[in-house]
Amino acid sequence: MKKLFFKRVIAFAAALVMAVTPINYVKAAPSEGYWPSGISIADSEETAFVLEEETGTVLYDCRGDEKHYPASITKVLTALIAVERGNLNDIVTYSKDAIYKVEAGSSSIGRDVGEQMTLEQCLYALMLESCNNTAYAIAEHIGGTFDNFINMMNEKAASLGCVNSHFANPHGLPDENHYTTAHDMALIAREAFKHEEFRRFCGTGKYTIPPTNKHSENTYLRNHHGMLYPYRTSDYLYEYCKGGKTGYTQVAKNTLVTFAEKDGLTLVCVIMHAGASQHYKDTTALFNYCFDNFAATPITDTEDVFGNEGLSSKGVLAAGSPPLEVEAGGICVLPKNVSFSETERTLVVTPSVSDPDQAGLLKYTYAGRDVGYATVKYSSEGVLNQQGLPGGEIAKTVLGNGMEEKPDEVIKIDPLTIVLVVVAAVGVVVLITLLIIRARSPVSQRKRKTHYSGKRSDSGYKEIRNRIGGPAERVKGRRKSHDLTSTNIHSDNYIKK
């Protein structure tokens, strides 16, 4: 009876805890919403990848993870590293290796050993005329050595999430260990386009390098990207094009990186292994399709994401002072017939060393795809009623600094939970204490004595005797346990038969 009573008490206590704890747990399944898919690439060997630059939303993917030789679009990565690590006023000197270790007859602007130009002039030569000697000179200048710069290239690519790439030179001339994918190149191009200097270099139609220590005349450069500048023809000019980089070798075929802006969307398109002129046609078609079917939707819930639903509504924070704030200005990239309210959001806690006020990102998804994000910061206005701590401090306490992203789970716990759990725990302790007191009371002891002094019924004794296989024996006042050895031997003999 005591054990039964104890089990009932524990079950009651557990039920009490579960009943009073207001934790809302929602398993969020990916939405199966509409996503445009009405365009395709006809060439089975060509690959293509389109993403939106600000959010990283993938709008189109045709064999985007298939490896190919990149040719001169490699120079996008070379320029990115030079912009990040170099000073545009630095003087770059062309070494003997920069002149003679590059394939003769490949893209060049006719530099000589010992010739000097600024890094800025070199980057124009790199991005407009695709000069391979200049790529080599930049690599030596930024990396200290050619090999060290190659290491920088691969490290940078890996840091951007490139998983199917390996770079062996800064210019893109054929090498079996030099390859990438349209997807990886889109990640690299997206990062490069964030830099104003890079946008200037890749988006300039023509540029003039003044006389140098080796050349007494100007050097005129023209951009080879046919969608930006009429280098050989105006047939492929595209009014929304903001720049890019061309590439071609016999083994790589045509490769192309292009940036375009329209109606608040900035798109990055990468084409690889394309036939003659097809890279321009397909890029134009993909841009038009994406601009026609997708829109930049402003994030509209920045004012009350953590307001009335947050700690302030529970009396922990001063009224009207949310612990977290969402910065305005973010966008989601959605199909044009989809509203912002159809997105799902997840708070990703990512403390920033450079910005201690940053709590993380509010990531938005739709149809199982990442479509946008907004920066979440600790509020400087929230005030804890009793302790007098800033809202940011209590937000840090609640969120913690080591929370991992859980995109499929949403857990909401309000401060009232703590109080109710404590009450339930106290109740359990009281019940257990009462149980112990009851077990030690004189009335309980008399009941146990009366129970054990009772006579065993004959039927019960017979049942025990039959179970052990014979009459029970007494040895010095104690029951002698039944010897099962014979049973084990019998079992062994049975197995042997």
C-alpha positions in Angstrom: 0.0 0.0 0.0 2.8 2.4 0.8 4.5 1.9 -2.6 1.2 2.4 -4.3 0.6 5.6 -2.4 4.1 6.8 -3.2 3.7 6.2 -6.9 0.4 8.1 -6.9 2.1 11.0 -5.2 4.9 11.1 -7.7 2.5 10.9 -10.6 0.4 13.7 -9.2 3.5 15.9 -8.7 4.7 15.3 -12.2 1.3 16.1 -13.6 1.2 19.2 -11.5 4.6 20.4 -12.9 3.5 19.8 -16.5 0.1 21.5 -15.9 1.5 24.7 -14.5 4.4 25.2 -16.9 3.2 27.4 -19.8 5.8 26.3 -22.5 4.6 26.6 -26.0 6.5 24.2 -28.2 5.8 24.4 -31.9 7.4 22.1 -34.5 7.6 24.3 -37.6 7.5 22.3 -40.8 8.9 23.9 -44.0 6.2 25.7 -46.0 5.3 24.2 -49.3 4.6 27.5 -50.9 4.8 28.7 -54.5 8.3 29.2 -56.1 8.7 30.2 -59.7 10.3 27.6 -61.9 9.4 28.4 -65.5 12.8 28.8 -67.1 15.5 26.3 -68.1 18.9 26.2 -69.8 18.9 24.4 -73.1 22.6 23.5 -73.2 23.0 20.3 -71.1 26.7 21.1 -70.5 26.1 24.7 -69.4 25.6 25.5 -65.7 24.0 28.6 -64.2 23.3 30.1 -60.7 21.4 33.2 -59.7 21.2 34.7 -56.2 20.1 38.0 -54.7 23.1 39.9 -53.4 21.7 41.4 -50.2 20.0 38.4 -48.8 21.8 35.6 -50.5 18.4 34.1 -51.6 18.9 31.5 -54.4 16.6 32.3 -57.3 17.9 29.8 -59.9 20.1 26.8 -59.9 20.9 24.7 -62.9 23.6 22.2 -62.1 25.2 24.9 -59.9 27.5 22.5 -58.0 29.0 20.9 -61.1 32.7 21.5 -61.3 34.3 23.4 -64.3 37.3 25.4 -65.2 36.5 29.1 -64.4 39.0 30.8 -66.8 39.2 34.5 -66.2 36.3 34.9 -63.8 38.9 33.7 -61.4 40.0 37.3 -61.3 36.9 38.2 -59.3 38.5 36.4 -56.3 41.9 37.9 -57.0 40.4 41.4 -57.0 38.4 40.7 -53.9 41.5 39.8 -51.9 43.4 42.7 -53.3 40.6 45.2 -52.3 40.4 43.7 -48.8 44.1 43.4 -48.0 45.8 46.1 -50.2 46.1 49.9 -50.4 45.0 51.3 -53.7 47.9 53.7 -53.6 50.5 51.0 -53.2 53.1 50.7 -56.0 53.0 47.3 -57.7 56.2 46.2 -59.5 56.1 43.6 -62.3 58.6 40.9 -61.5 60.4 38.7 -64.1 58.0 35.8 -63.1 55.0 38.0 -63.6 56.1 38.6 -67.2 57.5 35.3 -68.2 55.6 32.7 -66.1 52.4 33.6 -67.8 51.3 31.9 -71.0 52.6 33.9 -74.0 49.8 35.3 -76.1 47.2 35.3 -73.4 45.4 38.5 -72.3 47.9 41.2 -71.6 48.4 45.0 -71.7 52.1 44.8 -72.7 53.9 45.4 -69.4 57.7 45.0 -68.9 59.9 43.6 -66.1 60.3 46.3 -63.5 57.3 48.3 -64.6 55.4 50.0 -61.8 51.8 51.0 -61.5 49.5 51.7 -58.5 47.3 48.9 -57.2 44.3 50.8 -58.3 45.6 50.9 -61.9 46.4 47.2 -61.7 42.9 46.4 -60.7 41.5 48.3 -63.6 43.8 46.4 -65.9 42.7 43.1 -64.2 39.0 43.6 -64.5 38.7 45.5 -67.8 41.4 44.0 -70.0 41.7 40.7 -68.0 45.5 41.1 -68.0 47.1 37.9 -66.8 50.6 39.4 -66.1 48.8 41.9 -63.8 47.1 39.1 -61.9 50.4 37.6 -61.2 51.9 40.9 -60.1 49.0 41.6 -57.8 49.4 38.1 -56.3 53.1 38.7 -55.5 52.4 42.1 -54.1 49.5 41.2 -51.8 50.7 37.7 -50.8 54.4 38.4 -50.6 54.9 35.3 -52.7 52.9 33.8 -55.4 52.2 30.6 -53.4 51.1 32.5 -50.3 48.5 34.3 -52.4 47.2 31.0 -53.7 46.7 29.9 -50.1 44.9 33.2 -49.4 42.6 32.5 -52.4 41.6 29.0 -51.1 41.2 30.2 -47.5 38.9 33.0 -48.6 36.8 30.8 -50.8 36.4 28.3 -48.0 35.4 31.1 -45.5 32.6 32.1 -47.9 31.2 28.6 -48.0 32.7 27.3 -51.2 33.0 23.5 -51.0 33.6 22.5 -54.6 36.5 24.8 -55.5 40.3 24.8 -55.6 42.4 27.6 -57.0 45.9 27.2 -58.3 46.6 30.6 -59.9 45.3 34.2 -59.8 44.4 34.5 -63.5 42.4 31.4 -64.5 44.7 29.9 -67.2 44.1 26.1 -67.5 45.3 23.9 -64.7 43.7 20.6 -63.7 43.9 21.7 -60.0 42.1 24.9 -60.7 38.3 24.5 -60.8 35.1 25.8 -59.2 31.3 25.8 -59.7 28.7 28.4 -60.6 27.4 28.2 -57.1 30.8 28.8 -55.5 31.6 31.6 -57.9 28.3 33.3 -57.0 29.2 33.3 -53.3 32.6 34.8 -54.2 31.0 37.4 -56.5 28.4 38.3 -53.9 31.1 39.1 -51.4 33.1 41.1 -53.8 30.2 43.2 -54.8 29.8 44.4 -51.2 32.9 46.5 -51.7 32.5 49.9 -53.3 36.0 49.8 -54.9 35.2 46.4 -56.5 31.9 47.7 -57.9 33.8 50.6 -59.4 36.5 48.4 -61.1 34.0 45.9 -62.5 31.4 48.5 -63.5 33.7 50.9 -65.5 33.4 50.8 -69.3 36.8 52.3 -70.1 39.8 53.6 -68.2 43.2 55.2 -69.1 46.5 54.4 -67.4 48.9 57.3 -67.5 52.5 56.9 -68.6 54.6 54.7 -66.3 58.4 54.3 -65.7 58.5 51.9 -68.7 55.9 53.4 -71.0 55.8 57.1 -72.1 52.3 56.9 -73.5 48.8 56.3 -72.1 47.4 52.8 -71.9 43.8 52.6 -72.8 41.6 49.9 -71.3 38.1 48.8 -72.3 35.7 46.5 -70.5 35.1 43.2 -72.3 31.8 42.5 -70.7 29.3 42.8 -73.6 26.3 43.5 -71.4 28.0 46.5 -69.9 30.1 48.0 -72.7 30.0 47.6 -76.5 33.5 46.1 -76.7 32.9 44.4 -80.0 29.1 44.7 -80.5 26.2 46.4 -78.8 23.9 43.4 -79.4 24.1 42.2 -75.8 23.9 45.5 -73.8 21.6 45.2 -70.8 20.3 48.4 -69.2 20.3 47.0 -65.7 23.8 45.6 -65.8 26.2 47.0 -63.2 29.3 45.1 -64.1 30.9 41.7 -64.1 33.7 39.6 -65.5 34.2 37.5 -68.6 36.2 34.4 -69.1 37.2 32.1 -71.9 39.6 29.3 -72.6 39.2 26.4 -75.0 38.7 23.9 -72.2 36.6 26.2 -70.0 34.5 27.6 -72.9 32.7 30.8 -72.0 32.3 31.8 -68.4 30.6 34.9 -67.1 29.9 36.7 -63.9 27.3 39.5 -64.1 25.6 41.9 -61.6 22.3 43.7 -62.3 20.0 46.0 -60.3 16.3 46.8 -60.7 13.4 47.6 -58.4 15.4 47.2 -55.2 16.9 43.8 -56.2 20.6 43.2 -56.9 21.2 40.0 -58.7 24.3 37.9 -59.2 24.4 35.5 -62.2 27.2 33.0 -63.0 27.3 31.1 -66.2 29.9 28.4 -66.9 30.9 26.2 -69.8 28.7 28.0 -72.3 28.8 28.1 -76.0 29.6 31.2 -78.1 27.4 34.2 -77.2 25.1 31.9 -75.2 26.4 33.1 -71.9 25.1 36.6 -72.7 21.7 35.4 -74.0 21.1 33.1 -71.0 22.2 35.7 -68.5 19.8 38.2 -70.0 17.0 35.7 -70.0 17.6 34.7 -66.3 17.8 38.3 -65.2 14.5 39.2 -66.9 12.8 36.1 -65.5 14.0 36.8 -61.9 13.0 40.5 -62.1 9.6 39.6 -63.5 8.8 37.0 -60.8 10.5 38.2 -57.6 10.3 41.3 -55.5 12.2 42.9 -52.7 9.6 42.9 -49.9 10.4 45.2 -46.9 10.5 43.6 -43.5 7.5 45.1 -41.8 7.5 43.6 -38.3 10.4 45.5 -36.9 8.5 47.4 -34.3 6.9 44.7 -32.2 8.8 41.4 -32.7 9.8 41.3 -29.1 7.4 43.9 -27.7 4.0 42.9 -26.3 4.9 39.2 -26.7 8.3 39.7 -24.9 9.3 40.2 -21.3 7.7 43.7 -21.0 4.2 42.1 -21.2 5.1 39.9 -18.2 6.0 42.8 -15.9 9.7 41.9 -16.0 10.6 45.0 -18.1 9.2 48.4 -17.9 6.1 48.8 -20.1 6.9 49.7 -23.7 10.6 48.8 -23.4 11.3 45.6 -25.4 14.7 43.9 -24.6 15.5 43.4 -28.3 15.2 45.7 -31.3 15.1 44.8 -35.0 16.9 47.2 -37.3 14.8 48.6 -40.0 15.7 48.5 -43.7 16.0 44.8 -44.3 14.2 43.0 -47.1 12.9 39.5 -48.0 13.1 38.3 -51.6 9.8 36.6 -52.4 7.7 35.6 -55.4 5.6 38.6 -56.4 2.3 37.0 -55.4 3.5 36.1 -51.9 3.0 38.4 -49.0 5.5 39.0 -46.2 3.1 37.6 -43.6 3.6 34.1 -45.2 7.2 34.0 -44.1 8.5 32.1 -41.1 11.1 33.6 -38.8 13.8 32.2 -36.5 16.1 34.1 -34.1 19.7 33.1 -34.7 21.8 34.2 -31.8 25.2 35.3 -33.1 27.0 37.7 -30.8 29.3 40.0 -32.7 32.8 41.0 -31.4 32.8 44.1 -33.5 29.3 45.1 -32.4 28.6 44.2 -28.8 25.0 45.4 -29.1 24.2 42.8 -31.8 22.2 39.9 -30.4 21.9 38.0 -33.7 19.8 37.8 -36.8 16.2 37.3 -37.4 16.2 34.9 -40.3 13.1 34.6 -42.6 12.2 31.5 -44.6 9.5 30.7 -47.2 8.9 27.4 -48.9 11.8 25.9 -47.1 14.2 28.6 -48.5 16.1 31.4 -46.8 14.7 34.6 -48.2 16.0 37.4 -45.9 17.2 38.5 -42.6 17.3 41.5 -40.2 19.8 42.4 -37.6 18.6 42.1 -34.0 20.2 44.3 -31.3 19.9 44.6 -27.6 17.7 47.5 -26.6 19.3 50.3 -24.6 15.9 51.5 -23.3 14.5 48.5 -21.5 14.8 48.7 -17.7 14.3 45.8 -15.3 11.8 46.9 -12.7 13.3 45.5 -9.6 17.0 44.9 -10.3 17.4 48.1 -12.3 19.4 46.3 -15.1 19.3 47.6 -18.7 17.0 45.8 -21.1 20.0 44.5 -23.0 21.4 42.7 -19.9 18.2 40.9 -19.2 17.9 40.0 -22.9 21.4 38.5 -22.7 20.4 36.6 -19.6 17.3 35.1 -21.2 18.9 34.3 -24.6 22.3 33.3 -23.5 25.5 33.6 -25.6 25.8 30.0 -26.6 22.4 29.3 -28.1 22.6 27.3 -31.3 20.3 27.8 -34.3 17.3 25.5 -34.3 15.5 26.3 -37.5 12.9 23.5 -37.1 11.9 24.4 -33.5 10.4 27.4 -31.8 10.3 27.4 -28.0 8.6 30.2 -26.1 9.1 30.5 -22.3 7.9 33.5 -20.3 9.1 34.5 -16.8 5.9 33.3 -15.1 7.2 29.8 -15.9 9.9 30.1 -13.3 7.4 31.1 -10.5 5.1 28.2 -11.3 7.8 25.6 -11.5 9.1 26.7 -8.1 5.6 26.4 -6.7 5.2 23.0 -8.1 8.6 21.9 -6.8 7.7 23.1 -3.3 4.5 21.1 -3.5 6.4 18.0 -4.4 8.7 18.5 -1.4 5.8 19.0 0.9 4.1 15.8 -0.3 7.2 13.7 0.1 7.7 15.1 3.6 4.1 14.1 4.5 4.7 10.7 3.1 7.8 10.2 5.3 6.0 11.4 8.4 3.1 9.1 7.6 5.5 6.1 7.2 7.0 6.7 10.6 3.8 7.4 12.5 2.7 4.8 15.3 -0.5 4.1 13.5 1.4 3.1 10.3 3.8 0.9 12.3 0.9 -0.9 14.1 -0.6 -1.6 10.7 2.6 -3.1 9.4 2.9 -5.3 12.6 -0.6 -6.6 12.2 0.0 -7.3 8.5 3.2 -9.4 9.0 1.8 -11.3 12.0 -1.1 -12.7 10.0 -1.2 -16.4 9.1 -0.3 -17.5 5.6 -3.2 -19.3 3.9 -2.8 -22.9 2.8 -3.6 -22.0 -0.8 -0.8 -19.4 -0.8 1.7 -21.8 0.7 0.8 -24.5 -1.8 1.3 -22.0 -4.6 4.8 -21.2 -3.5 5.6 -24.8 -2.9 4.5 -25.8 -6.4 6.4 -22.9 -7.9 9.8 -24.0 -6.5 9.1 -27.6 -7.3 8.7 -29.3 -3.9 8.1 -28.8 -0.2 10.1 -26.0 1.4 12.8 -27.0 3.9 13.8 -25.2 7.0 17.5 -24.8 8.0 18.2 -23.2 11.3 14.9 -21.4 11.3 15.3 -20.0 7.8 14.0 -21.1 4.5 16.5 -23.0 2.4 16.4 -21.6 -1.2 15.7 -24.2 -3.9 18.8 -25.5 -5.7 18.4 -25.0 -9.4 21.6 -26.8 -10.3 19.7 -29.9 -11.3 17.4 -27.8 -13.5 20.4 -26.3 -15.2 22.0 -29.8 -15.8 18.7 -31.0 -17.1 18.6 -28.0 -19.5 22.1 -28.8 -20.7 21.3 -32.4 -21.4 18.2 -31.3 -23.2 20.2 -29.0 -25.4 22.7 -31.8 -26.2 20.0 -34.1 -27.3 
